[in-house]
Amino acid sequence: MAHGTVQHLVGVYDADGTLWGELSYFVGARLGRAHCSLCDITHGTLRERPDWRTCRDGLPVPFETYHRNDQPDRVRVLVGGSYPAVAAETDAGWVLLLGSAELEACGSSPEALVAAVEAAVEERSLRWP
């Protein structure tokens, strides 16, 4: 029995989207002091990865990404300060799909992220439109 239809997906990076936040993450990542597995999946050194765009565009619903400081309030409450994360908005409300451990397990693979999202949707008895 399905508990809702996924309307869209939201990923939240473990970084802030301000100029200072982007710069400090970039430097911290290069020095081994900052890490965001969702960032590794979706971005190369300076821009969004083409293989991520291909995987994202193949999903049946939109997948939007945000930073800690610009995420929607409902996602902020759901995630509870544990980043990175992927959530789904369904017709029955918001559902947390993946936390930091599941995203880390994807390595830096967009294909693995899509597979993990699909598995989480199935495990939670959700359905795609």
C-alpha positions as CSV (number, residue, x, y, z in Angstrom):
1,M,0.0,0.0,0.0
2,A,1.5,3.4,-1.0
3,H,1.7,6.1,1.5
4,G,1.9,9.0,-1.0
5,T,3.0,10.0,-4.4
6,V,6.4,11.7,-4.7
7,Q,5.9,15.2,-6.1
8,H,9.5,16.4,-6.0
9,L,12.9,15.7,-4.3
10,V,15.0,18.1,-2.4
11,G,18.7,17.6,-1.5
12,V,20.4,19.8,1.1
13,Y,24.2,20.3,1.1
14,D,26.3,20.4,4.2
15,A,27.4,23.9,3.2
16,D,26.1,27.4,3.1
17,G,25.2,29.1,-0.2
18,T,26.7,32.5,0.7
19,L,29.9,33.7,-1.0
20,W,31.8,33.1,2.3
21,G,30.1,29.7,2.8
22,E,31.0,28.6,-0.8
23,L,34.6,29.8,-0.4
24,S,35.1,28.3,3.1
25,Y,33.7,24.9,1.9
26,F,35.9,25.0,-1.2
27,V,39.1,25.7,0.8
28,G,38.0,23.3,3.6
29,A,37.3,20.5,1.2
30,R,40.8,20.9,-0.4
31,L,42.4,20.9,3.0
32,G,40.4,17.9,4.2
33,R,38.5,19.9,6.8
34,A,35.1,20.0,5.2
35,H,33.2,17.2,3.5
36,C,29.7,17.0,1.9
37,S,28.9,13.7,0.2
38,L,26.0,15.3,-1.7
39,C,28.4,18.0,-3.0
40,D,30.8,15.3,-4.2
41,I,27.9,13.6,-6.1
42,T,26.5,16.7,-7.8
43,H,29.6,18.9,-8.3
44,G,33.1,18.8,-9.6
45,T,35.7,21.3,-8.6
46,L,33.9,24.3,-9.7
47,R,30.5,23.4,-11.3
48,E,27.7,20.9,-11.6
49,R,28.7,17.6,-13.0
50,P,27.3,16.6,-16.4
51,D,26.7,13.0,-15.3
52,W,24.7,14.4,-12.3
53,R,22.5,16.5,-14.7
54,T,21.9,13.4,-16.8
55,C,20.8,11.3,-13.8
56,R,18.7,14.1,-12.3
57,D,17.0,14.8,-15.6
58,G,16.1,11.1,-15.8
59,L,14.1,11.1,-12.6
60,P,10.3,11.2,-12.9
61,V,10.1,14.3,-10.6
62,P,12.2,17.4,-10.2
63,F,15.2,17.2,-7.9
64,E,16.2,20.6,-6.4
65,T,19.2,21.3,-4.3
66,Y,19.7,23.8,-1.5
67,H,22.3,24.8,1.0
68,R,21.8,24.8,4.8
69,N,21.0,28.5,4.8
70,D,18.5,28.6,1.9
71,Q,16.6,25.3,2.2
72,P,12.8,25.4,2.5
73,D,11.6,25.7,6.2
74,R,9.7,22.4,6.1
75,V,12.8,20.6,4.9
76,R,14.8,22.3,7.7
77,V,12.4,21.0,10.3
78,L,12.4,17.5,8.8
79,V,16.2,17.3,8.5
80,G,16.8,18.6,12.0
81,G,20.3,19.9,11.4
82,S,21.7,16.6,10.1
83,Y,23.3,17.3,6.7
84,P,23.6,16.4,3.9
85,A,20.1,14.9,3.3
86,V,17.6,14.1,0.6
87,A,13.8,14.6,1.3
88,A,10.7,14.0,-0.8
89,E,7.6,16.1,-0.9
90,T,4.6,13.8,-1.3
91,D,0.9,14.4,-1.5
92,A,0.8,13.2,2.1
93,G,3.6,15.4,3.3
94,W,7.4,15.5,3.6
95,V,9.5,12.3,4.0
96,L,13.2,12.0,4.7
97,L,14.7,9.6,2.2
98,L,18.5,9.7,2.7
99,G,20.7,10.9,5.5
100,S,24.4,11.5,5.6
101,A,25.4,7.8,6.0
102,E,23.3,6.8,3.0
103,L,24.7,9.6,0.9
104,E,28.2,8.7,1.9
105,A,27.6,5.1,0.8
106,C,26.9,6.5,-2.7
107,G,30.6,7.5,-3.0
108,S,30.6,10.3,-5.6
109,S,28.3,8.4,-8.0
110,P,25.2,10.1,-9.3
111,E,24.0,6.7,-10.5
112,A,24.3,5.3,-6.9
113,L,22.4,8.3,-5.6
114,V,19.5,7.7,-8.0
115,A,19.5,4.0,-7.0
116,A,19.5,4.9,-3.3
117,V,16.6,7.3,-3.8
118,E,14.6,4.7,-5.8
119,A,15.2,2.1,-3.1
120,A,14.2,4.6,-0.3
121,V,11.0,5.4,-2.2
122,E,10.2,1.7,-2.4
123,E,11.1,1.0,1.2
124,R,8.8,3.8,2.4
125,S,5.9,2.5,0.3
126,L,5.9,5.7,-1.8
127,R,5.2,5.8,-5.5
128,W,6.2,7.8,-8.4
129,P,3.7,9.8,-10.5
